[in-house]
Amino acid sequence: MRFTIVWGVLNLALSAAILVALVFLFVLAVKALKRYLGAKPVREEKAETARSLGEVLKLHRTRCKMTQEFVAEALGVSRQAVSKWESGRSDPSTSNLIALAKLFGVAPEELLKQTR
């Protein structure tokens, strides 16, 4: 009889602990989801800026009558890297951005100021 009571209490305590853990995990998941959804404007702005920087780079390259291959050779990168920068799929490193500005005959700040 005592063993049955002890076993029942242990089962109840274990069930309660599992329930508390599940509730805690649910609360953590909800908080993470709220934080992720709240950051949507920041993610969209970052994506827009990346596309805009690519557009600015392409504008300057075509204004200077340069090909992607010429720019790539001048900077020591691949033509595909220049293509990715212009399409917004990646951003140039700081040193490459400075080199691009020098190649285009503008200040690095001007490249960034022209982005949205």
Helices and strands as residue ranges (DSSP letters): H 2-38, H 40-63, H 68-75, H 79-87, H 94-104, H 108-113
